[in-house]
Every structure is written in structure tokens, then in C-alpha cells.
Amino acid sequence: MIEVRGLTKRYGEVLAVDDPGFTVRPGEVTGFPGPNGAGKSTIMRMLLGLDLPTSGTATVGGLPAAAQPVPLRAVGALLDAGALLPGRSAFHHLPALAASNGFPRRRVDAVLEEVGLSTVARRAAGTCSLGMRQRLGIAAALLGDPPALVLDEPLNGLDPEGIVRIRRLMRRMAAEIKGAAQDDSRTTSSVGSVNCWRGAPCRVMSVRIRAIVRPSSSTG
């Protein structure tokens, strides 16, 4: 279960995230829409322990993500499909990720098949389309077979076949009593059509987030 309570984030005088309290229970798919720069990704980064909140808590299974014994077994995440080194392939990236977290090699083959990358696993990430990199990011999120997923615009760049594949994946995970929180910068109606399906509980969250521009790291 994912729980967010009293969460806020300030950048100087700017209140970027203003207490978007919510709970994602096992078997639920929860999405929250908003324009680019509204703070959705910041919420996800705080949930994953990548950004520190100004106040409040965000937990997965009762613990902060960073406090989990093996975080990838507790929560899988996709925040930036372009984060992989351009010369590295799925064939090299996923086994290294599996080995460093104590996952069996068979999980690599399973997730590659799940996202439809088995036949192109040796292709360098820098030569892949956005949709292919997106699939690789989802494969990495699935590697630990976690009970919860946090996905930032998971359908971004996917072709129709990829969208159908990921929809089916999310529907199956919901049926297996897992939970997922998703960001989508589209409209509410579009979130409903993309992320909701018959038989899987789904909500579109309305959270108090503010449009901001992140302070540049180059300014110190």
C-alpha cells in the first residue's frame, strides 16, 4: 500500500506541493493529472526517496522506499526513460540491475518478454526510439516483481501495440492485487481512457500541486 500524508515541498518561497494526501491500496490504479511542471513528478520523487519533503511522509508498505531492505522488491519505478547510458543495451543493463539486487537471471528474460523487447535486447539504448526506451524503463521497474509501481507518464512515446501491451500488464497486476500510482499530463478524460479498465479499481486524483519551475542546479 502507498500512503502519502501531509506532504509538502518548498523551493525557497515557492510552495510546489501542498499536502496531496492519498492512499493507493492493493489492486488499485491511481492517476493524477495536471500540466507539465505542476509538481506530479516531484510527488513521485519524494515517494521514492529521491527528493526530501519539506514536511510530511510518503511510504510504501509502511516504510519509506529508501528504508526498504531491497527497495526494488517493494516498489518499481519509471521516472525518466532517457536516464540510461546511450551505449548500454537492455541485455547489459537489466542483468547488472538484477545481479546487484540479488534477483535471478530468469527475471530479466521474463520482463523483456513482458514489455516486448526480447528480440531487440542487444540494441544500444541511444539508437532506440522513445517508446522502446520507455518499455525498457518499465521492464526495469518490474524486475523485482514488486507489489507497487510508480510510473511517470508510462505510455509516453509508445505505439498502439505498446499501449495495448502496457494496459494489459497493468490490468493483470491489478488482478494480482498490486497497486500503481501513475502521472499523466493529459486531461482527466484522457487519463480515464488510458489508465482505467473494466475490473480494475481506478481513481483520478485531484491533488493540490502548483505549477513551478525547478531551481537550476547550475545557479548553486
Secondary structure, 3 states (H helix, E strand, C coil): CEEEEEEEEEECCEEEEECCCEEECCCCEEEEECCCCCCHHHHHHHHCCCCCCCEEEEEECCECHHHCCCHHHHCEEECCCCCCCCCCEHHHHHHHHHHHHCCCCHHHHHHHHHHCCHHHCCCEHHHCCHHHHHHHHHHHHHCCCCCEEEEECCCCCCCHHHHHHHHHHHHHHHHCCCEEEEEECCCHHHHHHHHCECCECEEECCCCECCCCCCCHHHC
